Amino acid sequence: MASILAAEAQLAPVEWRESASTADSRLHQLAPYIGKLKPIIARQLLREFTAHNEIVLDCFSGSGTVPLEAVILGRRVLAFDTNPYAVTLTKAKLEPPPTLDLANEQLVLRLAASEKRPRYAEESIPDWVRKFFHPETLQQTLRFADECLEHDDPFLLACLLSILHHQRPGFLSYPSSHLVPYLRDRKFPRVEYPEMYAERALQPRLEAKLRRAYKDSFLIEPDRVMKVDQVGVADLKLECEVDAIVTSPPYMNALDYVRDNRLRMWFLDRSTADYSPEPTEKQADSDAITAAFARNALKYLRSGGHCVLVIGEKVSRKRVTTHPAERMFAKLVTEFPALQLKHVIEDEIPDVRRSRRSGAATKRELILVLQKA
């Protein structure tokens, strides 16, 4: 069995450990997403293993960090994910209105149209969703989300989802956590903090969000965005070769992307449940994703092109310990023998970058740099 243990790993650059840089595009902060890749990591990997105007594929795009950095660096991008929230964020970052004035004009049109939409029957909204919002705030938010969905407006939709829940006044929900939705009604009881349970108007909060998003000007070249879509690797079909694949595949049992984004995802897909199992929760399902990646993504990589994968070295969670990088690499080279391991970069994850406070799941990531012979 092929092994990465024989490879001598190089340590990640020290700057990967530092806080977010002011040089990062503000679009990276458009909306929260659990387990995001740091922009500087994506930027340095793209600079080293891709060239100007090359085509970069990210088939597990997540919050769009790699595609956005690729476009900023002058590459062309193809981005895919199965998670509707991930796809919405990626599209939003790659297709923003060019100016704040145009974004505000778009907002006014969407708000006016949403007010004409019929109200939702209260019983049609799940209890676990209703408990987060004042009834009037929820009605406004739902109708605005529907308007954005109907007119395929991922940017304003992402802005809405970014202010969906938190305890700060600029957000729409009752007091709750920001990244993962949990009510904080014990810390902020209604009798002591009645103002936190009052109706929250949608328009001024969205206007404030837009001002924050456009605080630093940005210019995205739309011609560099070849395709962004909600497609899994098992169904991936491309019309061209790609020069590089740079991505962070979901690895077994590490994060609960559906559960932790469930409230935002419900506004995109009303069939979303309060809890859903992850597609990588079982080893067999995780292996199936790796096999599909080998069959349906690697075949589009040109000869000599690099495949750069960011994967957890070890995951200890839910009473199970796995080594996803080792297992994924072995599976890939079995399925696709033309793949050769060129480098391994070892990146310790400091506490500031952990998705969860305990940080128990993944403490070290390996960047596997592979090349198609």
PyMOL commands that set and color helices and strands:
alter all, ss='L'
color gray80, all
select helices_A, chain A and resi 14-17+26-29+39-49+65-72+84-94+100-115+122-124+127-130+135-150+154-162+194-197+202-213+222-224+233-235+257-260+262-268+283-296+298-300+324-335+351-353
alter helices_A, ss='H'
color red, helices_A
select strands_A, chain A and resi 10-11+55-58+76-81+225-230+242-247+301-312+315-317+320-322+339-348+364-372
alter strands_A, ss='S'
color yellow, strands_A
deselect
rebuild
show_as cartoon
